[in-house]
Amino acid sequence: MNNIEHLIRLANRIGAFFEAMPDRAEGLEGIANHIQKFWEPRMRAALLNFLESSPDGKAAGAALSDIARTAILQNKERLRPRAQA
């Protein structure tokens, strides 16, 4: 398994947890908040770069769930790590 497949699996686990929420908007926000707070900047950058090159969220051995992909794409500006000065 390569790094992006691992990140996809992690994002899908987070997505599965928040997908159970009755309010989809709240679930999407929860996914984005979790990734922003707990993922290292390089992990977030790798996932965002992957989505730029593969907007469907599919890699050779894994695919982002719909809710995880939607949450990441809707919040990509806030998830993108800031450049270090």
Secondary structure, DSSP 8 states (H G I E B T S, - for coil): --HHHHHHHHHHHHHHHHHTSS-HHHHHHHHHHHHHHHS-HHHHHHHHHHHHH-TT-B-SS-B--HHHHHHHHHTHHHHS-----
